[in-house]
C-alpha cells in the first residue's frame, strides 16, 4: 500500500467516524445531551468512584468512574441534578449540575455534547475540616457563549487550599514514618526497617529514599528471597483477611504488597476490588452511616461515652476509613480508659479511707471510747453502708452509749434528789427531807450519805 493510499484510508475512516457521531446525536432525543467528566485527585484520575445521580432528591441512577476516573451521563436540559461521589478513603461530596439553557439555545437543539468536565475529589486525611462537604460544594452551570460547563462562583465553595493541605499532611505522615524506618535501619533492625519503609511507600509511592533503603537492606543481608518471602507472606495474610470479609485490614496488607512489588498486578487489583466493595456498601448504607455519626456525636456531647463509642464502632463497620470516626473512636476510648483509671484510683483512695476509719473505730472501742468509736465507724459506713463488721461495731457503740446515758441520767436524778432533800432539811422540813433521802437511798442502796442524814434528823 502506497503512502497516498494510507492517508486516503485514514481520511475515509475519520469521515465515517464523524458521520457516525452525527447520526448518534441526531438519533438521541433533542431534550437530552451527553455530559462527560473526569474525577481527579491532585493530578490522578480516581477509578471506581460511585456516582449516585439525584433529581429532586430522588435517586435516578448510579454509575462508577472507569479506571482513568472518567464517566459519562445522559442528562436533560433545564433540570438540576445532584451527583453524590462516594469512594472509601475520600470525602463524600455533592456536585450540582444545573442544565438550564436559554429558549433560543433550546430551540436550536440545545447542548450537543459537554466534554472535559474535570471535577476535583479529595482524600479524607486526618485533621482536614470537612464541614463544608455536608452541602454541595461545586455548582456547574452552562456558559452558552463558550459552549461548556463552568463553576458558578457565587454558589461553589473555594476548595483550592484543600489539595495543598492533603499533600502536606501525607508528606508529614510519610516523613514521620521515614524517620522511624531510618531509626530502625541505624539500629540494624532490618526486617522491621523494611516493613516501615514499605509503609512509607504505601503513603508516598514515589519516595526514592525508602526504595533505595530497601535495596540497601537487601544488599546488606544478601538475602534475595527476603522481599519475595515478605511479599508472599503479606499476600497470604491479605487473602485470608479478605476471605473473612475483613476488608479494611485486608486492604492495608495488599497496599504493603503493592509497595513491595509495584509491577505485580494482583495486589493492585485486590485493592481496587476491596475499594469497590467498601464503596458500594457505603453507598447503600450512607443514610445509616450519617445517622450513626450524628447519634454518636450527640451521645459524646451528652458525655454518654460508652454509647457514643458503640455507635461510632457501628459506623466504622460501614466506613472504616472515615478519619472523623477513627479519630473519635481513639479519643473516646482514651477518655473511657482515663475515666476507668480515675474511678479505680477513687476506689483505692476510698478503700484506704475506709480501712483507716475502721481501724480507728476498733482502737476507740478497745478503750471504751464509745462516742469516738461511733464517729469513726459512721464515716466508714458512708463508704460501705452494708459492711457487716462496721455495723456490728456501730451497734455495740450505740448500745454502750445508751447505757452510759442511762447511768448519767440516773446519777443526775440521784444528785437532784439529794439536793432537794438537803434543801428540805435546811428549811427544817424534816418529814419531807426524810422521804427524799429514803428515795435517794433506794436509787443507790450502797451509798451512806442518805442514811447518815436520816439518822441525824431523827436525833434532833
C-alpha positions, 0 to 999 in steps of 0.5 A: 500500500502506497503512502497516498493510499494510507492517508486516503484510508485514514481520511475515509475512516475519520469521515465515517467516524464523524458521520457516525457521531452525527447520526448518534446525536441526531438519533438521541432525543433533542431534550437530552445531551451527553455530559462527560467528566473526569474525577481527579485527585491532585493530578490522578484520575480516581477509578471506581468512584460511585456516582449516585445521580439525584433529581429532586432528591430522588435517586435516578441512577448510579454509575462508577468512574472507569479506571482513568476516573472518567464517566459519562451521563445522559442528562436533560436540559433545564433540570438540576441534578445532584451527583453524590461521589462516594469512594472509601478513603475520600470525602463524600461530596455533592456536585450540582449540575444545573442544565438550564439553557436559554429558549433560543439555545433550546430551540436550536437543539440545545447542548450537543455534547459537554466534554472535559468536565474535570471535577476535583475529589479529595482524600479524607486525611486526618485533621482536614475540616470537612464541614463544608462537604455536608452541602454541595460544594461545586455548582456547574452551570452552562456558559452558552457563549463558550459552549461548556460547563463552568463553576458558578462562583457565587454558589461553589465553595473555594476548595483550592487550599484543600489539595495543598493541605492533603499533600502536606499532611501525607508528606508529614505522615510519610516523613514521620514514618521515614524517620522511624524506618531510618531509626530502625535501619541505624539500629540494624533492625532490618526486617522491621526497617523494611516493613516501615519503609514499605509503609512509607511507600504505601503513603508516598509511592514515589519516595526514592529514599525508602526504595533505595533503603530497601535495596540497601537492606537487601544488599546488606543481608544478601538475602534475595528471597527476603522481599519475595518471602515478605511479599508472599507472606503479606499476600497470604495474610491479605487473602485470608483477611479478605476471605473473612470479609475483613476488608479494611485490614485486608486492604492495608496488607495488599497496599504493603504488597503493592509497595513491595512489588509495584509491577505485580498486578494482583495486589493492585487489583485486590485493592481496587476490588476491596475499594469497590466493595467498601464503596458500594456498601457505603453507598447503600448504607450512607443514610445509616452511616450519617445517622450513626455519626450524628447519634454518636456525636450527640451521645459524646456531647451528652458525655454518654461515652460508652454509647457514643463509642458503640455507635461510632464502632457501628459506623466504622463497620460501614466506613472504616476509613472515615478519619472523623470516626477513627479519630473519635473512636481513639479519643473516646476510648482514651477518655473511657480508659482515663475515666476507668483509671480515675474511678479505680484510683477513687476506689483505692483512695476510698478503700484506704479511707475506709480501712483507716476509719475502721481501724480507728473505730476498733482502737476507740472501742478497745478503750471504751471510747464509745462516742469516738468509736461511733464517729469513726465507724459512721464515716466508714459506713458512708463508704460501705453502708452494708459492711457487716463488721462496721455495723456490728461495731456501730451497734455495740457503740450505740448500745454502750452509749445508751447505757452510759446515758442511762447511768448519767441520767440516773446519777443526775436524778440521784444528785437532784434528789439529794439536793432537794432533800438537803434543801428540805432539811435546811428549811427544817422540813424534816418529814419531807427531807426524810422521804427524799433521802429514803428515795435517794437511798433506794436509787443507790442502796450502797451509798451512806450519805442518805442514811447518815442524814436520816439518822441525824434528823431523827436525833434532833 
